[in-house]
Amino acid sequence: MNAATQNSSPISETSIARKAHLTALLKIMDTKVGKSTAMQRLTIAAIKAEMRLIEQKLKQRR
């Protein structure tokens, strides 16, 4: 038997919320002043890559 989940939201809403969260994280991580460490650069690159993936998925659903 499959029980219905109470908090199921459409994938597009989840993706939009995730993208907003990643954007906020990017604002925190992306330092314009001073040098950034290798770990910060890798983290920023990973966040941007994830955001591009989310944007592609959202475009496919429209």
Secondary structure, DSSP 8 states (H G I E B T S, - for coil): -----TT---HHHHHHHHHHHHHHHHHHH---SS---HHHHHHHHHHHHHHHHHHHHHHHH-
